[in-house]
Amino acid sequence: MMENNNENEEKPLLFTLRRFHLSEDYGFLLPNPLSELPAPYGPWMEIANNLPHLIQSHQLRSQVYKMPQLSSQHLKGHRELHLAHLALSFITMGFVWQEGEEETIKLLPRNLAVPYWEISQMLGLPPILVHADFVLANWKKKNLNGPLEIENLDTIFSLPGGESLRGFILVTLLVEKAAAPGVKAVVQAGNAILQPDKEALHKALQEMAKAIKEMTDALKRMHDYVDPAIFYAVIRIFLSGWKDNPAMPGGLIYEGVSDEPMSYSGGSAAQSTVLHAFDELLTIRHSKESTAFLHRMRDYMPPHHRAFIEEIQSAPSLKQHILSSGNEKLRIAYNQCVSILADLRTYHIAIVTKFIITAAANAKAKKGKPSHWVGNLQINPPSSLQERGTGGSGILSFLKSVRDTTRAGIIQG
């Protein structure tokens, strides 16, 4: 046994994916989520499975008030808990925003609020729809033996927005899938620094650059699957939170949990752990304001995803390692990662410009005319969201700042 100990001292392995409940194939996605809860939770599932209809016919709130008070104690294992959190998150977003921003509510009734709070506490997640619900746990294969491709995928739950909502969720899921080899490369790079093993480090950086490029390619499919008018005017409001939102200035009271209203941010791509992990590995330093927002978004991640970021943060610095090694090959591979990451962020800015800024201008141009219809969806865009992300950030200035500070991470030769 003694010899083994010595070996371990020479080569301390930094970390494995398994320790953070991550898999090589799925990255941060929840592998094969459940789509059925045990029978006692039928009343939740019945509502969650019928949200677009219940919201569009203005019946969701009355259905929720009639829901029986169910205990969360019959849920077993993290997969059932994740599905329950997903279902109650979707119901909550529909319940709060059923009437748009005109008639928001101030209180989530106890038959929804209490179990939702309990399940959130067990998972270490906030009681609001987060990226880990909306994308990471909200998918199923049509053919179980088929590939993880958009043609063979569907969402578990939906909200108004039809095919565009499905496309938005599944394209985002494909971006997460494309990131999986990059997440594995983060672990390999960290371990290669400790060994130290220049070849392994160089290979890990190349794998990471390739994965980031594939994330950008996946993101390009947003144009094929999502209609900007529907995304802007129908979908976005259901992803909005009750923190820093003029439509719900007082936050939301979770009845039976607390008499004081609570405020939570809406869904945001900044809640995806992927770019946080890349930023930490590459020692990208964002502005004070951007960093504060990004760090706040970490509270909306599953605890083991947050722990993964913190592990990278506390590990020896890749950038310092490359600087002090003076290795030109490593410097070039590192710079390629930074440059391709900045390109991904530039592309994200183009997407946001099309789906939010331009869509806002188009919606404004139609204002004054009665609210119009696209397919069977009434278009009535939310004014409080005009230039903001659903997570509450002033969106373009934030994204450009983060892109520019990424680009500034390049190591000059």
PyMOL commands that set and color helices and strands:
alter all, ss='L'
color gray80, all
select helices_A, chain A and resi 2-10+18-20+39-48+51-56+60-65+72-74+77-97+110-123+131-136+150-152+162-194+198-219+222-225+228-239+269-271+273-281+288-300+303-314+318-325+328-366+383-385+395-407
alter helices_A, ss='H'
color red, helices_A
select strands_A, chain A and resi 107-108+140-141+153-154+253-254+373-374+377-378
alter strands_A, ss='S'
color yellow, strands_A
deselect
rebuild
show_as cartoon
